[in-house]
Every structure is written in C-alpha cells, then in structure tokens.
Amino acid sequence: MPDSDHRAEATALRRFLRADPAHWPQLAPQVVDRVGLERLRRIVDATRDRVGGIREVADGPDGLTVGGPAGHVLAWARLDDEGRLAALLISPARPDRRGLPPPLVRWCTPAAFALLLWLRVVSCWTATDGSGWGGSVLGLTAGYVLYEGYWAAGTDPWWVRRPIEAGALAALGSVWRLPRLPWGDHRIHLMVGAALAVASAVALVRSRRHSWGTATALPLAAFPLRGDWYVGQGGGRGLNHHLAAPEQRGAVDLVQVGSTGTHRGDRRALTSYPAYGAAVHAPCDGQVAAAVDGLPDQAPGVLRYGPLYGNHVAVDTGTETVVLAHLQPGSVAVAVGDRVRTGQFLGRVGNSGNSTEPHLHLHAEREGLGLDLVFADVGGRLHRGRTVRARTANTLRQ
C-alpha cells in the first residue's frame, strides 16, 4: 500500500500539471525560479506527450505516478510550508521494475547456482578417467571464480555460503581417486574446463584491476568510515553497476557484513543493518559544494522514485568533487560553503535516494567524469568482494 504521507504531494502535483502555466509561479515558486518557466513548460509538455495526456497523478509503491492513456511515468515532489511545490522531478522514461524481487525469486538464483556446482562435484566423484576428472575440477573452479569474484559472496548469509563452499571440499576429497583412474579419451572435457577456468580468472583479474587512467589529483587523505567495510559494488565490467553513469564510473558502494549477510533479523527494518547510522567523515579537505538533508530513508527492499543521491554531501577539493551519498535524514552536519577538514564528521550512513538497503555511495568526479578512487590509508584497488581496512587511524572530529 502507498504511504499516505505522499498524498499531499500527489494532490499538489496534480493541481500544478493541470494549471495554466501562468499560474505556475504561484503554485511552485521555488521550482520556477530554479528551473525557469520555459524549460519547465518543455518538461511538462514532453511528459504530457509521453503519457498521451495527463489524466491523473496518484501515489503508488514506486513513487508518484503521472498517468494518461499511453501509460505513466514516475515523479517526485517536495512541498514547502504552505503546501506549494518546492522541488520536482519527473522521470524522462517509462518506469521499469524497481526494488528487490520477491524472496522466493531472490533465493532461486543462488539455489540454482548451488545445484549446478554440486552436480559438478558429483561428476568429480563419478568420472571414469583422469581427463574427465580434470575437466570437472576445472569447470568447478570456474564456477567458484564466478561465485566468489562476481557474486559479492560476502553479502550472503552463512546458510547460503557454507553449502556452496562445502562443494569445494567435497571435490577436493575426490583427489584420492586420481591415481587409480586411466587417462581416458575425454581430453575435450579437460580442454573445455581449462578454457573456462582461465577465461573466468583472467576476466576477474582484469575487472578487479580496472582503471580509468584518471584518478584524483592527490590521494584522498582518509577512508571516510571506521571499521571493516565490504565493497558491494566497485571495479570494472561485471563488478560495478555504476559504469553506465559517466560521473559515477569509479564509484563504490560500501556495506557492513556479518555471518547473516548485510542484515541481522528483519530485513525490512533499517536498524537490522549494521551499516545504518555509522558515522561518515570527510575523506579530504575542501569546501562543501552540496549538502542535502531531510529526505526520508527508503524502506529496505523498496525503491521509490526520487533524487538519485538522497541526502548527501559533495566536497570540492579544488580539482575534483567527492560525493558521499544515501545519508540518514537529519544527520548531515555541514552546509554549502563550509570548509571541511579531513576526518570531520559529515553525517551518518542511511538509505535515502536510489538505495535498496543502507550503504555509503562514494565517488569522485571531474568535469562530469568519474575518477579512480585512491586513498592514502588504503592500498590497492577498491573492487567488489574486497573488505576495506584503513592502514592508519584517522583523526576524527565530531
């Protein structure tokens, strides 16, 4: 069911879209000032054409929906104290499925993957010759490279990881059979298995070592979080869903994990995620270029349309801009124009913006292009599957 708190926004947006543009300055003065009347008119006209004429604005599970005979698009609105539109976003495209899939669907993929791995384990024990055994082992190796390297296996709970990892031990136990097996005529199996293992390993190494060739002017002085943090997204192709956005191509998403994955208990509760509420500190000196607060956290597993970064802070170092996003509402401790120093408290990890579970999104950009992240206290590449531990203790200021 949609949250009733958004009905006021839906009503205000409906009134705005149906009004004569001459009345827009009264209905949305801040939006008109920020966007401009002519550009706003083009946006509304394009939306009207996309949906075939605006019939209704309603609140739905994915966000506000602007609907017409040809379909609907998602929108987001924020009101001022007088109930007028203070901020507005309208999606330029038809909506796709948002949020997490149902639990049954979500667990089908790892279950199917585990079954395939175990079938390969069985083949290690049933192989009738050495070349067939070698092909099974190498094929299984390729599977584990995919799981450990591309899957972000560290975010899985123990009852998912342990059965999958147990397959490797079971396959290793079949080694005792090898001296008694004839070489056989299954060399093609051996060659295919070797090709799969080498190709998957090479692709993973390339993705983990990926570099755009353009990093921050100087290494960022300090990792912005304390403790151990798991890189859920980061690296090259196949490891980082940010690659499609040029300014985010070097971004990382940071979560905290334990034996039960990224959450303990009810996955629908924000407080079940150990990352939620963690202090975020400035990774560098600079001036605050953007500081947004007051946007609500998303419910875990739900993704309502709205501002991409949610509550966030952007720090201008003079040569690039460092963005720390998805912060907890009410936690942002700086304002635009403030000078910040490395280690200064900026806010807390939340789940606002384009986020399905609490995490910190971090990237650096220059002239609209994402940069490779380099830290003075963290060596090596930041890629999916890595646990980050800063080498030196940060000087933190609350």
BAVO-192621 format. One line per field, with one value per residue (C-alpha): y, x, z; residue in three letters; residue number from 1. Coordinates in nm, 3 decimals, padded with zeros to 5 digits. Last residue first. Layout:
BEGIN
north <- [Y ...] $
east <- [X ...] $
up <- [Z ...] $
resn <- [ALA ...] $
resi <- [NUM ...] $
END
This chain:
BEGIN
north <- [01.512 01.518 01.206 01.168 00.853 00.551 00.418 00.120 00.163 -00.174 -00.245 -00.586 -00.665 -00.853 -00.585 -00.373 -00.097 -00.117 -00.129 00.039 00.215 00.494 00.748 00.667 00.637 00.637 00.622 00.917 00.962 01.203 01.511 01.770 01.595 01.327 01.139 00.861 00.720 00.550 00.453 00.170 00.105 -00.112 -00.060 00.273 00.536 00.816 00.771 00.458 00.590 00.613 00.904 01.265 01.486 01.443 01.597 01.343 01.551 01.915 02.093 02.448 02.531 02.685 02.458 02.330 02.068 01.823 01.595 01.361 01.466 01.211 00.930 00.957 00.797 00.975 01.081 01.275 01.393 01.681 01.737 01.983 02.244 01.980 02.031 01.821 01.686 01.583 01.367 01.306 01.125 01.057 00.990 01.230 01.045 00.733 00.492 00.188 -00.070 -00.355 -00.167 00.115 00.426 00.687 01.022 01.338 01.596 01.669 01.787 01.938 02.043 02.220 02.184 02.322 02.106 01.885 01.512 01.190 01.381 01.154 00.926 00.789 00.459 00.501 00.200 -00.015 -00.284 -00.340 -00.461 -00.098 -00.024 -00.284 -00.475 -00.730 -00.848 -01.017 -00.932 -00.757 -00.738 -01.111 -01.339 -01.413 -01.046 -00.772 -00.395 -00.212 00.016 00.108 00.218 00.473 00.493 00.510 00.751 01.065 00.860 00.674 00.327 00.209 00.237 -00.130 -00.234 -00.585 -00.715 -00.459 -00.284 -00.220 -00.137 -00.256 -00.442 -00.332 -00.463 -00.233 -00.310 -00.045 00.330 00.510 00.801 00.646 00.916 01.156 01.113 01.051 01.366 01.484 01.222 00.944 00.926 00.609 00.462 00.166 -00.197 -00.421 -00.606 -00.631 -00.754 -01.009 -01.134 -01.167 -01.357 -01.596 -01.661 -01.721 -01.948 -02.165 -02.188 -02.272 -02.536 -02.696 -02.701 -02.855 -03.120 -03.211 -03.235 -03.469 -03.720 -04.023 -04.194 -04.124 -04.427 -04.361 -04.522 -04.230 -03.983 -04.141 -03.977 -03.637 -03.685 -03.517 -03.188 -03.203 -03.237 -02.952 -02.728 -02.829 -02.716 -02.360 -02.371 -02.525 -02.268 -01.957 -01.982 -02.080 -01.837 -01.535 -01.388 -01.041 -01.187 -01.367 -01.042 -01.258 -01.168 -01.300 -01.562 -01.706 -01.661 -01.791 -02.080 -02.176 -02.158 -02.392 -02.635 -02.643 -02.711 -02.995 -03.149 -03.130 -03.287 -03.576 -03.635 -03.633 -03.874 -04.138 -04.272 -03.952 -04.032 -03.849 -03.533 -03.555 -03.528 -03.200 -03.071 -03.153 -02.972 -02.658 -02.668 -02.711 -02.419 -02.196 -02.298 -02.220 -01.891 -01.788 -01.916 -01.713 -01.377 -01.530 -01.674 -01.354 -01.129 -00.919 -00.612 -00.255 -00.121 -00.273 -00.029 00.310 00.482 00.746 01.113 01.071 01.382 01.557 01.846 02.065 02.332 02.257 02.451 02.323 02.645 02.500 02.395 02.073 01.810 01.624 01.305 01.166 00.834 00.797 00.656 00.482 00.587 00.686 00.901 00.869 01.070 00.831 00.936 00.674 00.305 00.186 00.425 00.775 00.923 01.188 01.152 01.223 01.380 01.347 01.069 00.951 01.058 01.364 01.500 01.437 01.620 01.915 01.921 01.925 02.189 02.414 02.378 02.489 02.795 02.889 02.856 02.563 02.714 03.011 02.807 02.528 02.774 02.948 02.628 02.705 03.084 03.086 02.808 03.019 03.147 02.787 02.718 02.451 02.079 01.992 02.208 02.079 01.720 01.794 01.944 01.647 01.392 01.577 01.575 01.204 01.124 01.079 00.811 00.567 00.350 00.000] $
east <- [03.273 03.632 03.814 04.189 04.201 04.393 04.625 04.601 04.227 04.053 03.848 03.694 03.708 03.430 03.354 03.658 03.859 04.206 04.522 04.629 04.408 04.548 04.642 04.329 04.286 03.947 03.964 03.774 03.420 03.363 03.137 03.415 03.589 03.429 03.492 03.268 03.123 02.790 02.750 02.512 02.171 01.950 01.752 01.911 01.835 01.778 01.786 01.912 02.136 02.503 02.560 02.669 02.970 03.205 03.545 03.818 03.991 03.897 03.582 03.521 03.152 03.007 02.702 02.614 02.758 02.625 02.404 02.233 01.868 01.789 02.047 02.289 02.245 02.553 02.914 03.032 03.391 03.430 03.755 04.045 03.965 03.879 03.504 03.315 02.970 02.742 02.434 02.073 01.914 02.173 01.932 01.656 01.322 01.147 01.054 01.277 01.164 01.384 01.472 01.220 01.371 01.505 01.333 01.483 01.567 01.926 02.115 02.464 02.631 02.959 03.111 03.462 03.773 03.998 03.973 03.794 03.536 03.378 03.073 02.946 02.758 02.382 02.287 02.587 02.491 02.159 01.874 01.814 01.664 01.390 01.260 01.546 01.407 01.691 02.057 02.148 02.429 02.499 02.399 02.754 02.840 02.856 02.897 02.823 03.015 02.905 03.193 03.209 03.463 03.201 02.986 03.022 02.983 02.669 02.656 02.958 02.775 02.667 03.019 03.159 03.064 03.278 03.529 03.568 03.313 02.985 02.938 03.274 03.275 03.360 03.569 03.593 03.571 03.435 03.555 03.887 04.147 04.368 04.220 04.516 04.609 04.480 04.204 04.250 04.241 04.357 04.009 04.148 04.037 04.243 03.939 03.781 04.103 04.159 03.801 03.825 04.154 04.009 03.691 03.883 04.141 03.881 03.654 03.942 04.075 03.732 03.692 04.038 03.982 03.643 03.800 04.063 03.793 03.971 04.097 04.390 04.308 04.191 04.366 04.598 04.301 04.067 04.237 04.165 03.792 03.822 03.897 03.552 03.385 03.594 03.491 03.127 03.136 03.173 02.822 02.670 02.855 02.764 02.384 02.336 02.615 02.424 02.527 02.688 03.038 02.951 02.963 02.864 03.145 03.458 03.348 03.069 03.224 03.562 03.379 03.214 03.542 03.698 03.408 03.484 03.849 03.757 03.513 03.767 04.033 03.803 03.716 04.087 04.163 03.908 03.568 03.444 03.185 03.342 03.433 03.093 02.927 03.109 02.982 02.627 02.707 02.803 02.485 02.273 02.448 02.374 02.007 01.983 02.171 01.920 01.603 01.667 01.559 01.265 01.120 01.201 01.013 01.235 01.408 01.319 01.211 01.063 01.100 00.936 00.871 01.131 01.209 01.124 00.969 01.144 01.004 01.107 00.926 00.574 00.325 00.175 00.240 00.533 00.704 00.626 00.851 00.771 00.878 00.760 00.720 00.584 00.255 00.093 -00.046 -00.394 -00.251 -00.075 00.165 00.271 00.412 00.652 00.722 00.453 00.197 00.069 -00.154 -00.148 -00.426 -00.534 -00.227 -00.230 -00.081 00.167 00.480 00.320 00.212 00.560 00.721 00.482 00.564 00.939 00.907 00.699 00.958 01.228 01.022 00.938 01.288 01.429 01.527 01.291 01.000 01.063 01.084 00.761 00.555 00.182 00.205 00.476 00.284 -00.030 00.065 00.143 -00.235 -00.300 -00.343 00.019 00.026 -00.301 -00.193 00.147 -00.016 -00.254 00.026 00.243 -00.042 -00.095 00.266 00.216 -00.045 00.237 00.135 00.000] $
up <- [01.589 01.465 01.354 01.312 01.105 01.229 00.960 00.727 00.660 00.639 00.329 00.267 -00.104 -00.283 -00.538 -00.614 -00.449 -00.597 -00.391 -00.069 00.183 00.407 00.136 -00.060 -00.438 -00.607 -00.986 -01.130 -01.261 -01.548 -01.540 -01.541 -01.250 -01.039 -00.716 -00.588 -00.270 -00.202 00.163 00.245 00.396 00.170 -00.151 -00.242 -00.504 -00.253 00.123 00.299 00.572 00.668 00.903 00.855 00.780 01.079 01.006 00.930 00.664 00.703 00.598 00.479 00.476 00.158 00.140 00.486 00.720 00.982 00.771 01.020 00.999 00.730 00.711 00.422 00.079 -00.067 -00.024 -00.331 -00.387 -00.632 -00.820 -00.854 -00.589 -00.331 -00.372 -00.116 -00.202 00.085 00.052 00.145 -00.147 -00.415 -00.701 -00.603 -00.618 -00.743 -00.467 -00.426 -00.174 -00.045 00.271 00.331 00.175 00.414 00.406 00.252 00.518 00.420 00.113 00.128 -00.195 -00.279 00.070 00.053 00.078 00.285 00.226 00.322 00.527 00.786 00.781 01.114 01.100 01.137 00.925 00.831 01.084 00.900 01.122 01.227 00.887 00.941 00.635 00.655 00.990 01.175 01.116 00.794 00.537 00.541 00.827 00.939 00.922 00.661 00.652 00.330 00.093 -00.259 -00.482 -00.762 -01.045 -01.323 -01.125 -01.341 -01.659 -01.541 -01.704 -01.506 -01.173 -01.177 -01.076 -01.079 -01.423 -01.601 -01.378 -01.008 -00.740 -00.597 -00.267 -00.127 00.229 00.517 00.826 01.096 01.060 00.755 00.536 00.424 00.478 00.282 -00.064 -00.292 -00.485 -00.822 -00.803 -01.056 -01.433 -01.607 -01.595 -01.404 -01.392 -01.164 -01.030 -01.374 -01.535 -01.258 -01.293 -01.671 -01.642 -01.381 -01.582 -01.904 -01.738 -01.565 -01.869 -02.105 -01.865 -01.837 -02.216 -02.263 -01.998 -02.140 -02.487 -02.343 -02.257 -02.409 -02.097 -01.862 -01.651 -01.292 -00.993 -00.919 -00.942 -00.687 -00.387 -00.546 -00.482 -00.144 -00.315 -00.478 -00.137 -00.002 -00.292 -00.252 00.111 -00.020 -00.169 00.143 00.359 00.159 00.162 00.528 00.619 00.491 00.153 00.144 00.134 -00.189 -00.385 -00.687 -00.925 -00.757 -00.506 -00.720 -01.064 -00.950 -00.781 -01.108 -01.300 -01.043 -01.091 -01.463 -01.379 -01.144 -01.393 -01.679 -01.459 -01.366 -01.733 -01.820 -01.537 -01.631 -01.524 -01.357 -01.089 -00.796 -00.988 -01.162 -00.822 -00.762 -01.098 -00.992 -00.670 -00.860 -01.067 -00.753 -00.583 -00.884 -00.880 -00.509 -00.557 -00.828 -00.659 -00.342 -00.483 -00.670 -00.350 -00.156 -00.404 -00.629 -00.480 -00.570 -00.904 -01.217 -01.505 -01.530 -01.863 -01.934 -01.864 -01.494 -01.343 -01.055 -00.850 -00.559 -00.354 -00.478 -00.269 00.058 00.253 00.449 00.126 -00.059 -00.216 -00.534 -00.708 -01.039 -01.216 -01.566 -01.690 -01.982 -02.321 -02.197 -01.915 -01.582 -01.369 -01.095 -00.758 -00.624 -00.683 -00.440 -00.587 -00.515 -00.781 -01.052 -01.307 -01.662 -01.820 -02.196 -02.404 -02.140 -02.330 -02.490 -02.150 -02.010 -02.301 -02.248 -01.875 -01.942 -02.213 -01.984 -01.709 -01.953 -02.041 -01.682 -01.540 -01.348 -01.012 -01.000 -01.139 -00.887 -00.598 -00.698 -00.743 -00.731 -00.754 -01.020 -01.202 -01.253 -01.600 -01.692 -01.680 -01.419 -01.477 -01.401 -01.087 -00.939 -00.996 -00.838 -00.530 -00.492 -00.535 -00.283 -00.031 -00.093 -00.008 00.368 00.291 00.215 -00.074 00.000] $
resn <- [GLN ARG LEU THR ASN ALA THR ARG ALA ARG VAL THR ARG GLY ARG HIS LEU ARG GLY GLY VAL ASP ALA PHE VAL LEU ASP LEU GLY LEU GLY GLU ARG GLU ALA HIS LEU HIS LEU HIS PRO GLU THR SER ASN GLY SER ASN GLY VAL ARG GLY LEU PHE GLN GLY THR ARG VAL ARG ASP GLY VAL ALA VAL ALA VAL SER GLY PRO GLN LEU HIS ALA LEU VAL VAL THR GLU THR GLY THR ASP VAL ALA VAL HIS ASN GLY TYR LEU PRO GLY TYR ARG LEU VAL GLY PRO ALA GLN ASP PRO LEU GLY ASP VAL ALA ALA ALA VAL GLN GLY ASP CYS PRO ALA HIS VAL ALA ALA GLY TYR ALA PRO TYR SER THR LEU ALA ARG ARG ASP GLY ARG HIS THR GLY THR SER GLY VAL GLN VAL LEU ASP VAL ALA GLY ARG GLN GLU PRO ALA ALA LEU HIS HIS ASN LEU GLY ARG GLY GLY GLY GLN GLY VAL TYR TRP ASP GLY ARG LEU PRO PHE ALA ALA LEU PRO LEU ALA THR ALA THR GLY TRP SER HIS ARG ARG SER ARG VAL LEU ALA VAL ALA SER ALA VAL ALA LEU ALA ALA GLY VAL MET LEU HIS ILE ARG HIS ASP GLY TRP PRO LEU ARG PRO LEU ARG TRP VAL SER GLY LEU ALA ALA LEU ALA GLY ALA GLU ILE PRO ARG ARG VAL TRP TRP PRO ASP THR GLY ALA ALA TRP TYR GLY GLU TYR LEU VAL TYR GLY ALA THR LEU GLY LEU VAL SER GLY GLY TRP GLY SER GLY ASP THR ALA THR TRP CYS SER VAL VAL ARG LEU TRP LEU LEU LEU ALA PHE ALA ALA PRO THR CYS TRP ARG VAL LEU PRO PRO PRO LEU GLY ARG ARG ASP PRO ARG ALA PRO SER ILE LEU LEU ALA ALA LEU ARG GLY GLU ASP ASP LEU ARG ALA TRP ALA LEU VAL HIS GLY ALA PRO GLY GLY VAL THR LEU GLY ASP PRO GLY ASP ALA VAL GLU ARG ILE GLY GLY VAL ARG ASP ARG THR ALA ASP VAL ILE ARG ARG LEU ARG GLU LEU GLY VAL ARG ASP VAL VAL GLN PRO ALA LEU GLN PRO TRP HIS ALA PRO ASP ALA ARG LEU PHE ARG ARG LEU ALA THR ALA GLU ALA ARG HIS ASP SER ASP PRO MET] $
resi <- [398 397 396 395 394 393 392 391 390 389 388 387 386 385 384 383 382 381 380 379 378 377 376 375 374 373 372 371 370 369 368 367 366 365 364 363 362 361 360 359 358 357 356 355 354 353 352 351 350 349 348 347 346 345 344 343 342 341 340 339 338 337 336 335 334 333 332 331 330 329 328 327 326 325 324 323 322 321 320 319 318 317 316 315 314 313 312 311 310 309 308 307 306 305 304 303 302 301 300 299 298 297 296 295 294 293 292 291 290 289 288 287 286 285 284 283 282 281 280 279 278 277 276 275 274 273 272 271 270 269 268 267 266 265 264 263 262 261 260 259 258 257 256 255 254 253 252 251 250 249 248 247 246 245 244 243 242 241 240 239 238 237 236 235 234 233 232 231 230 229 228 227 226 225 224 223 222 221 220 219 218 217 216 215 214 213 212 211 210 209 208 207 206 205 204 203 202 201 200 199 198 197 196 195 194 193 192 191 190 189 188 187 186 185 184 183 182 181 180 179 178 177 176 175 174 173 172 171 170 169 168 167 166 165 164 163 162 161 160 159 158 157 156 155 154 153 152 151 150 149 148 147 146 145 144 143 142 141 140 139 138 137 136 135 134 133 132 131 130 129 128 127 126 125 124 123 122 121 120 119 118 117 116 115 114 113 112 111 110 109 108 107 106 105 104 103 102 101 100 99 98 97 96 95 94 93 92 91 90 89 88 87 86 85 84 83 82 81 80 79 78 77 76 75 74 73 72 71 70 69 68 67 66 65 64 63 62 61 60 59 58 57 56 55 54 53 52 51 50 49 48 47 46 45 44 43 42 41 40 39 38 37 36 35 34 33 32 31 30 29 28 27 26 25 24 23 22 21 20 19 18 17 16 15 14 13 12 11 10 9 8 7 6 5 4 3 2 1] $
END
